[in-house]
Amino acid sequence: MTYQEMAQELAGYIEWFEGDEVNLDDAIKKYEQAMELLEQMEAYLKTAQNKITKIQTKYE
């Protein structure tokens, strides 16, 4: 999954939470899914940062 796809999925969770049909059981499940997604996004960004650092080091 690309970073943009993950961001879109996260936006979907946020939109759902802002909606009128939120119930506790679904909210707990979606919150956990959103937190897992955030963890994946952070790992993705960390990997990208490491790649950029390697490229910079190579051309310095």
PDB file with SEQRES, HELIX, SHEET and CRYST1 records, atoms N, CA, C and O in Angstrom:
SEQRES   1 A   60  MET THR TYR GLN GLU MET ALA GLN GLU LEU ALA GLY TYR          
SEQRES   2 A   60  ILE GLU TRP PHE GLU GLY ASP GLU VAL ASN LEU ASP ASP          
SEQRES   3 A   60  ALA ILE LYS LYS TYR GLU GLN ALA MET GLU LEU LEU GLU          
SEQRES   4 A   60  GLN MET GLU ALA TYR LEU LYS THR ALA GLN ASN LYS ILE          
SEQRES   5 A   60  THR LYS ILE GLN THR LYS TYR GLU                              
HELIX    1 AA1 TYR A    3  GLU A   18  1                                  16    
HELIX    2 AA2 LEU A   24  LYS A   58  1                                  35    
CRYST1    1.000    1.000    1.000  90.00  90.00  90.00 P 1           1          
ATOM      1  N   MET A   1       0.857  -1.172   0.000  1.00  0.00           N  
ATOM      2  CA  MET A   1       0.000   0.000   0.000  1.00  0.00           C  
ATOM      3  C   MET A   1       0.906   1.238   0.000  1.00  0.00           C  
ATOM      4  O   MET A   1       1.887   1.299   0.742  1.00  0.00           O  
ATOM      5  N   THR A   2       0.570   2.208  -0.829  1.00  0.00           N  
ATOM      6  CA  THR A   2       1.353   3.439  -0.873  1.00  0.00           C  
ATOM      7  C   THR A   2       0.986   4.337   0.305  1.00  0.00           C  
ATOM      8  O   THR A   2      -0.020   4.126   0.983  1.00  0.00           O  
ATOM      9  N   TYR A   3       1.828   5.343   0.528  1.00  0.00           N  
ATOM     10  CA  TYR A   3       1.554   6.275   1.619  1.00  0.00           C  
ATOM     11  C   TYR A   3       0.243   7.015   1.358  1.00  0.00           C  
ATOM     12  O   TYR A   3      -0.535   7.254   2.282  1.00  0.00           O  
ATOM     13  N   GLN A   4       0.002   7.376   0.095  1.00  0.00           N  
ATOM     14  CA  GLN A   4      -1.240   8.076  -0.240  1.00  0.00           C  
ATOM     15  C   GLN A   4      -2.459   7.202   0.036  1.00  0.00           C  
ATOM     16  O   GLN A   4      -3.477   7.694   0.522  1.00  0.00           O  
ATOM     17  N   GLU A   5      -2.361   5.926  -0.267  1.00  0.00           N  
ATOM     18  CA  GLU A   5      -3.472   5.007   0.004  1.00  0.00           C  
ATOM     19  C   GLU A   5      -3.729   4.888   1.507  1.00  0.00           C  
ATOM     20  O   GLU A   5      -4.875   4.847   1.955  1.00  0.00           O  
ATOM     21  N   MET A   6      -2.644   4.834   2.271  1.00  0.00           N  
ATOM     22  CA  MET A   6      -2.802   4.767   3.724  1.00  0.00           C  
ATOM     23  C   MET A   6      -3.436   6.054   4.251  1.00  0.00           C  
ATOM     24  O   MET A   6      -4.292   6.009   5.135  1.00  0.00           O  
ATOM     25  N   ALA A   7      -3.021   7.193   3.714  1.00  0.00           N  
ATOM     26  CA  ALA A   7      -3.582   8.473   4.144  1.00  0.00           C  
ATOM     27  C   ALA A   7      -5.068   8.546   3.808  1.00  0.00           C  
ATOM     28  O   ALA A   7      -5.858   9.060   4.598  1.00  0.00           O  
ATOM     29  N   GLN A   8      -5.449   8.037   2.645  1.00  0.00           N  
ATOM     30  CA  GLN A   8      -6.858   8.032   2.264  1.00  0.00           C  
ATOM     31  C   GLN A   8      -7.670   7.135   3.197  1.00  0.00           C  
ATOM     32  O   GLN A   8      -8.782   7.483   3.593  1.00  0.00           O  
ATOM     33  N   GLU A   9      -7.106   5.986   3.541  1.00  0.00           N  
ATOM     34  CA  GLU A   9      -7.801   5.074   4.459  1.00  0.00           C  
ATOM     35  C   GLU A   9      -7.963   5.733   5.829  1.00  0.00           C  
ATOM     36  O   GLU A   9      -9.021   5.630   6.450  1.00  0.00           O  
ATOM     37  N   LEU A  10      -6.924   6.401   6.290  1.00  0.00           N  
ATOM     38  CA  LEU A  10      -6.998   7.097   7.573  1.00  0.00           C  
ATOM     39  C   LEU A  10      -8.049   8.203   7.521  1.00  0.00           C  
ATOM     40  O   LEU A  10      -8.793   8.403   8.481  1.00  0.00           O  
ATOM     41  N   ALA A  11      -8.110   8.916   6.405  1.00  0.00           N  
ATOM     42  CA  ALA A  11      -9.129   9.958   6.238  1.00  0.00           C  
ATOM     43  C   ALA A  11     -10.531   9.352   6.321  1.00  0.00           C  
ATOM     44  O   ALA A  11     -11.453   9.977   6.844  1.00  0.00           O  
ATOM     45  N   GLY A  12     -10.684   8.136   5.806  1.00  0.00           N  
ATOM     46  CA  GLY A  12     -11.970   7.444   5.899  1.00  0.00           C  
ATOM     47  C   GLY A  12     -12.353   7.159   7.342  1.00  0.00           C  
ATOM     48  O   GLY A  12     -13.515   7.302   7.722  1.00  0.00           O  
ATOM     49  N   TYR A  13     -11.376   6.756   8.143  1.00  0.00           N  
ATOM     50  CA  TYR A  13     -11.644   6.531   9.567  1.00  0.00           C  
ATOM     51  C   TYR A  13     -12.059   7.832  10.242  1.00  0.00           C  
ATOM     52  O   TYR A  13     -13.023   7.867  11.006  1.00  0.00           O  
ATOM     53  N   ILE A  14     -11.333   8.883   9.956  1.00  0.00           N  
ATOM     54  CA  ILE A  14     -11.644  10.183  10.564  1.00  0.00           C  
ATOM     55  C   ILE A  14     -13.047  10.628  10.175  1.00  0.00           C  
ATOM     56  O   ILE A  14     -13.809  11.107  11.015  1.00  0.00           O  
ATOM     57  N   GLU A  15     -13.381  10.470   8.912  1.00  0.00           N  
ATOM     58  CA  GLU A  15     -14.717  10.841   8.434  1.00  0.00           C  
ATOM     59  C   GLU A  15     -15.787  10.026   9.155  1.00  0.00           C  
ATOM     60  O   GLU A  15     -16.829  10.557   9.539  1.00  0.00           O  
ATOM     61  N   TRP A  16     -15.521   8.731   9.336  1.00  0.00           N  
ATOM     62  CA  TRP A  16     -16.487   7.876  10.028  1.00  0.00           C  
ATOM     63  C   TRP A  16     -16.694   8.359  11.463  1.00  0.00           C  
ATOM     64  O   TRP A  16     -17.827   8.456  11.934  1.00  0.00           O  
ATOM     65  N   PHE A  17     -15.587   8.662  12.156  1.00  0.00           N  
ATOM     66  CA  PHE A  17     -15.692   9.124  13.543  1.00  0.00           C  
ATOM     67  C   PHE A  17     -16.435  10.451  13.648  1.00  0.00           C  
ATOM     68  O   PHE A  17     -17.090  10.718  14.655  1.00  0.00           O  
ATOM     69  N   GLU A  18     -16.339  11.270  12.629  1.00  0.00           N  
ATOM     70  CA  GLU A  18     -17.032  12.555  12.640  1.00  0.00           C  
ATOM     71  C   GLU A  18     -18.505  12.427  12.251  1.00  0.00           C  
ATOM     72  O   GLU A  18     -19.266  13.388  12.360  1.00  0.00           O  
ATOM     73  N   GLY A  19     -18.899  11.246  11.801  1.00  0.00           N  
ATOM     74  CA  GLY A  19     -20.273  11.025  11.367  1.00  0.00           C  
ATOM     75  C   GLY A  19     -21.245  10.892  12.531  1.00  0.00           C  
ATOM     76  O   GLY A  19     -20.864  10.936  13.700  1.00  0.00           O  
ATOM     77  N   ASP A  20     -22.506  10.728  12.169  1.00  0.00           N  
ATOM     78  CA  ASP A  20     -23.572  10.659  13.157  1.00  0.00           C  
ATOM     79  C   ASP A  20     -23.885   9.242  13.633  1.00  0.00           C  
ATOM     80  O   ASP A  20     -24.608   9.071  14.615  1.00  0.00           O  
ATOM     81  N   GLU A  21     -23.357   8.232  12.958  1.00  0.00           N  
ATOM     82  CA  GLU A  21     -23.729   6.852  13.266  1.00  0.00           C  
ATOM     83  C   GLU A  21     -22.617   6.082  13.967  1.00  0.00           C  
ATOM     84  O   GLU A  21     -22.382   4.915  13.655  1.00  0.00           O  
ATOM     85  N   VAL A  22     -21.945   6.709  14.891  1.00  0.00           N  
ATOM     86  CA  VAL A  22     -20.847   6.069  15.614  1.00  0.00           C  
ATOM     87  C   VAL A  22     -21.411   5.314  16.816  1.00  0.00           C  
ATOM     88  O   VAL A  22     -22.147   5.873  17.628  1.00  0.00           O  
ATOM     89  N   ASN A  23     -21.050   4.029  16.913  1.00  0.00           N  
ATOM     90  CA  ASN A  23     -21.413   3.279  18.116  1.00  0.00           C  
ATOM     91  C   ASN A  23     -20.136   2.764  18.769  1.00  0.00           C  
ATOM     92  O   ASN A  23     -19.110   2.623  18.103  1.00  0.00           O  
ATOM     93  N   LEU A  24     -20.190   2.492  20.028  1.00  0.00           N  
ATOM     94  CA  LEU A  24     -19.001   2.196  20.814  1.00  0.00           C  
ATOM     95  C   LEU A  24     -18.239   0.977  20.308  1.00  0.00           C  
ATOM     96  O   LEU A  24     -17.017   1.027  20.168  1.00  0.00           O  
ATOM     97  N   ASP A  25     -18.943  -0.112  20.032  1.00  0.00           N  
ATOM     98  CA  ASP A  25     -18.265  -1.333  19.591  1.00  0.00           C  
ATOM     99  C   ASP A  25     -17.507  -1.119  18.285  1.00  0.00           C  
ATOM    100  O   ASP A  25     -16.347  -1.514  18.167  1.00  0.00           O  
ATOM    101  N   ASP A  26     -18.154  -0.499  17.312  1.00  0.00           N  
ATOM    102  CA  ASP A  26     -17.483  -0.205  16.048  1.00  0.00           C  
ATOM    103  C   ASP A  26     -16.362   0.809  16.247  1.00  0.00           C  
ATOM    104  O   ASP A  26     -15.314   0.713  15.608  1.00  0.00           O  
ATOM    105  N   ALA A  27     -16.577   1.765  17.117  1.00  0.00           N  
ATOM    106  CA  ALA A  27     -15.569   2.793  17.371  1.00  0.00           C  
ATOM    107  C   ALA A  27     -14.287   2.179  17.924  1.00  0.00           C  
ATOM    108  O   ALA A  27     -13.190   2.578  17.533  1.00  0.00           O  
ATOM    109  N   ILE A  28     -14.416   1.227  18.814  1.00  0.00           N  
ATOM    110  CA  ILE A  28     -13.240   0.574  19.386  1.00  0.00           C  
ATOM    111  C   ILE A  28     -12.469  -0.167  18.305  1.00  0.00           C  
ATOM    112  O   ILE A  28     -11.244  -0.072  18.239  1.00  0.00           O  
ATOM    113  N   LYS A  29     -13.179  -0.907  17.455  1.00  0.00           N  
ATOM    114  CA  LYS A  29     -12.529  -1.648  16.365  1.00  0.00           C  
ATOM    115  C   LYS A  29     -11.845  -0.699  15.392  1.00  0.00           C  
ATOM    116  O   LYS A  29     -10.694  -0.917  15.014  1.00  0.00           O  
ATOM    117  N   LYS A  30     -12.541   0.339  14.992  1.00  0.00           N  
ATOM    118  CA  LYS A  30     -11.989   1.285  14.023  1.00  0.00           C  
ATOM    119  C   LYS A  30     -10.824   2.075  14.620  1.00  0.00           C  
ATOM    120  O   LYS A  30      -9.871   2.404  13.913  1.00  0.00           O  
ATOM    121  N   TYR A  31     -10.896   2.377  15.903  1.00  0.00           N  
ATOM    122  CA  TYR A  31      -9.797   3.073  16.560  1.00  0.00           C  
ATOM    123  C   TYR A  31      -8.538   2.206  16.531  1.00  0.00           C  
ATOM    124  O   TYR A  31      -7.447   2.696  16.239  1.00  0.00           O  
ATOM    125  N   GLU A  32      -8.694   0.933  16.831  1.00  0.00           N  
ATOM    126  CA  GLU A  32      -7.549   0.021  16.800  1.00  0.00           C  
ATOM    127  C   GLU A  32      -6.980  -0.083  15.385  1.00  0.00           C  
ATOM    128  O   GLU A  32      -5.762  -0.070  15.201  1.00  0.00           O  
ATOM    129  N   GLN A  33      -7.856  -0.185  14.389  1.00  0.00           N  
ATOM    130  CA  GLN A  33      -7.408  -0.269  13.002  1.00  0.00           C  
ATOM    131  C   GLN A  33      -6.675   1.013  12.599  1.00  0.00           C  
ATOM    132  O   GLN A  33      -5.648   0.964  11.922  1.00  0.00           O  
ATOM    133  N   ALA A  34      -7.205   2.140  13.016  1.00  0.00           N  
ATOM    134  CA  ALA A  34      -6.571   3.424  12.692  1.00  0.00           C  
ATOM    135  C   ALA A  34      -5.196   3.536  13.352  1.00  0.00           C  
ATOM    136  O   ALA A  34      -4.255   4.046  12.744  1.00  0.00           O  
ATOM    137  N   MET A  35      -5.079   3.065  14.580  1.00  0.00           N  
ATOM    138  CA  MET A  35      -3.784   3.121  15.267  1.00  0.00           C  
ATOM    139  C   MET A  35      -2.765   2.204  14.588  1.00  0.00           C  
ATOM    140  O   MET A  35      -1.591   2.557  14.477  1.00  0.00           O  
ATOM    141  N   GLU A  36      -3.204   1.043  14.140  1.00  0.00           N  
ATOM    142  CA  GLU A  36      -2.320   0.137  13.399  1.00  0.00           C  
ATOM    143  C   GLU A  36      -1.879   0.787  12.087  1.00  0.00           C  
ATOM    144  O   GLU A  36      -0.719   0.678  11.689  1.00  0.00           O  
ATOM    145  N   LEU A  37      -2.805   1.455  11.430  1.00  0.00           N  
ATOM    146  CA  LEU A  37      -2.489   2.149  10.185  1.00  0.00           C  
ATOM    147  C   LEU A  37      -1.476   3.267  10.431  1.00  0.00           C  
ATOM    148  O   LEU A  37      -0.536   3.434   9.653  1.00  0.00           O  
ATOM    149  N   LEU A  38      -1.660   4.021  11.494  1.00  0.00           N  
ATOM    150  CA  LEU A  38      -0.703   5.075  11.844  1.00  0.00           C  
ATOM    151  C   LEU A  38       0.686   4.495  12.085  1.00  0.00           C  
ATOM    152  O   LEU A  38       1.688   5.096  11.698  1.00  0.00           O  
ATOM    153  N   GLU A  39       0.747   3.349  12.713  1.00  0.00           N  
ATOM    154  CA  GLU A  39       2.024   2.677  12.947  1.00  0.00           C  
ATOM    155  C   GLU A  39       2.690   2.317  11.623  1.00  0.00           C  
ATOM    156  O   GLU A  39       3.898   2.489  11.465  1.00  0.00           O  
ATOM    157  N   GLN A  40       1.904   1.818  10.677  1.00  0.00           N  
ATOM    158  CA  GLN A  40       2.427   1.488   9.350  1.00  0.00           C  
ATOM    159  C   GLN A  40       2.914   2.741   8.626  1.00  0.00           C  
ATOM    160  O   GLN A  40       3.949   2.719   7.960  1.00  0.00           O  
ATOM    161  N   MET A  41       2.164   3.826   8.762  1.00  0.00           N  
ATOM    162  CA  MET A  41       2.551   5.076   8.114  1.00  0.00           C  
ATOM    163  C   MET A  41       3.859   5.609   8.687  1.00  0.00           C  
ATOM    164  O   MET A  41       4.708   6.100   7.944  1.00  0.00           O  
ATOM    165  N   GLU A  42       4.023   5.516   9.997  1.00  0.00           N  
ATOM    166  CA  GLU A  42       5.260   5.950  10.628  1.00  0.00           C  
ATOM    167  C   GLU A  42       6.446   5.117  10.140  1.00  0.00           C  
ATOM    168  O   GLU A  42       7.518   5.660   9.876  1.00  0.00           O  
ATOM    169  N   ALA A  43       6.259   3.810  10.020  1.00  0.00           N  
ATOM    170  CA  ALA A  43       7.318   2.930   9.527  1.00  0.00           C  
ATOM    171  C   ALA A  43       7.663   3.283   8.083  1.00  0.00           C  
ATOM    172  O   ALA A  43       8.835   3.294   7.705  1.00  0.00           O  
ATOM    173  N   TYR A  44       6.660   3.565   7.291  1.00  0.00           N  
ATOM    174  CA  TYR A  44       6.861   3.948   5.891  1.00  0.00           C  
ATOM    175  C   TYR A  44       7.697   5.222   5.809  1.00  0.00           C  
ATOM    176  O   TYR A  44       8.642   5.308   5.024  1.00  0.00           O  
ATOM    177  N   LEU A  45       7.337   6.210   6.628  1.00  0.00           N  
ATOM    178  CA  LEU A  45       8.077   7.476   6.631  1.00  0.00           C  
ATOM    179  C   LEU A  45       9.502   7.293   7.130  1.00  0.00           C  
ATOM    180  O   LEU A  45      10.420   7.935   6.621  1.00  0.00           O  
ATOM    181  N   LYS A  46       9.697   6.438   8.108  1.00  0.00           N  
ATOM    182  CA  LYS A  46      11.038   6.175   8.626  1.00  0.00           C  
ATOM    183  C   LYS A  46      11.899   5.525   7.549  1.00  0.00           C  
ATOM    184  O   LYS A  46      13.073   5.863   7.398  1.00  0.00           O  
ATOM    185  N   THR A  47      11.320   4.601   6.809  1.00  0.00           N  
ATOM    186  CA  THR A  47      12.037   3.953   5.709  1.00  0.00           C  
ATOM    187  C   THR A  47      12.405   4.975   4.637  1.00  0.00           C  
ATOM    188  O   THR A  47      13.526   4.970   4.129  1.00  0.00           O  
ATOM    189  N   ALA A  48      11.470   5.843   4.299  1.00  0.00           N  
ATOM    190  CA  ALA A  48      11.738   6.878   3.301  1.00  0.00           C  
ATOM    191  C   ALA A  48      12.855   7.804   3.777  1.00  0.00           C  
ATOM    192  O   ALA A  48      13.732   8.176   2.997  1.00  0.00           O  
ATOM    193  N   GLN A  49      12.822   8.171   5.041  1.00  0.00           N  
ATOM    194  CA  GLN A  49      13.859   9.037   5.598  1.00  0.00           C  
ATOM    195  C   GLN A  49      15.227   8.367   5.521  1.00  0.00           C  
ATOM    196  O   GLN A  49      16.219   9.014   5.185  1.00  0.00           O  
ATOM    197  N   ASN A  50      15.281   7.079   5.831  1.00  0.00           N  
ATOM    198  CA  ASN A  50      16.544   6.341   5.749  1.00  0.00           C  
ATOM    199  C   ASN A  50      17.072   6.301   4.324  1.00  0.00           C  
ATOM    200  O   ASN A  50      18.276   6.442   4.108  1.00  0.00           O  
ATOM    201  N   LYS A  51      16.195   6.111   3.352  1.00  0.00           N  
ATOM    202  CA  LYS A  51      16.606   6.099   1.948  1.00  0.00           C  
ATOM    203  C   LYS A  51      17.169   7.456   1.539  1.00  0.00           C  
ATOM    204  O   LYS A  51      18.189   7.528   0.854  1.00  0.00           O  
ATOM    205  N   ILE A  52      16.514   8.515   1.953  1.00  0.00           N  
ATOM    206  CA  ILE A  52      16.963   9.867   1.623  1.00  0.00           C  
ATOM    207  C   ILE A  52      18.328  10.130   2.249  1.00  0.00           C  
ATOM    208  O   ILE A  52      19.205  10.714   1.612  1.00  0.00           O  
ATOM    209  N   THR A  53      18.506   9.705   3.481  1.00  0.00           N  
ATOM    210  CA  THR A  53      19.787   9.885   4.165  1.00  0.00           C  
ATOM    211  C   THR A  53      20.894   9.146   3.431  1.00  0.00           C  
ATOM    212  O   THR A  53      21.994   9.677   3.278  1.00  0.00           O  
ATOM    213  N   LYS A  54      20.620   7.922   2.973  1.00  0.00           N  
ATOM    214  CA  LYS A  54      21.611   7.149   2.218  1.00  0.00           C  
ATOM    215  C   LYS A  54      21.975   7.847   0.914  1.00  0.00           C  
ATOM    216  O   LYS A  54      23.145   7.889   0.534  1.00  0.00           O  
ATOM    217  N   ILE A  55      20.985   8.389   0.237  1.00  0.00           N  
ATOM    218  CA  ILE A  55      21.242   9.097  -1.016  1.00  0.00           C  
ATOM    219  C   ILE A  55      22.091  10.341  -0.763  1.00  0.00           C  
ATOM    220  O   ILE A  55      23.041  10.610  -1.499  1.00  0.00           O  
ATOM    221  N   GLN A  56      21.750  11.092   0.272  1.00  0.00           N  
ATOM    222  CA  GLN A  56      22.514  12.292   0.607  1.00  0.00           C  
ATOM    223  C   GLN A  56      23.952  11.938   0.943  1.00  0.00           C  
ATOM    224  O   GLN A  56      24.880  12.611   0.493  1.00  0.00           O  
ATOM    225  N   THR A  57      24.142  10.891   1.727  1.00  0.00           N  
ATOM    226  CA  THR A  57      25.479  10.467   2.121  1.00  0.00           C  
ATOM    227  C   THR A  57      26.297  10.051   0.893  1.00  0.00           C  
ATOM    228  O   THR A  57      27.493  10.328   0.812  1.00  0.00           O  
ATOM    229  N   LYS A  58      25.653   9.400  -0.034  1.00  0.00           N  
ATOM    230  CA  LYS A  58      26.332   8.934  -1.246  1.00  0.00           C  
ATOM    231  C   LYS A  58      26.853  10.094  -2.082  1.00  0.00           C  
ATOM    232  O   LYS A  58      27.912   9.978  -2.699  1.00  0.00           O  
ATOM    233  N   TYR A  59      26.136  11.201  -2.114  1.00  0.00           N  
ATOM    234  CA  TYR A  59      26.512  12.315  -2.990  1.00  0.00           C  
ATOM    235  C   TYR A  59      27.166  13.475  -2.268  1.00  0.00           C  
ATOM    236  O   TYR A  59      27.315  14.553  -2.844  1.00  0.00           O  
ATOM    237  N   GLU A  60      27.558  13.281  -1.027  1.00  0.00           N  
ATOM    238  CA  GLU A  60      28.262  14.351  -0.301  1.00  0.00           C  
ATOM    239  C   GLU A  60      29.742  14.241  -0.493  1.00  0.00           C  
ATOM    240  O   GLU A  60      30.496  15.053   0.042  1.00  0.00           O  
TER     241      GLU A  60                                                      
END                                                                             
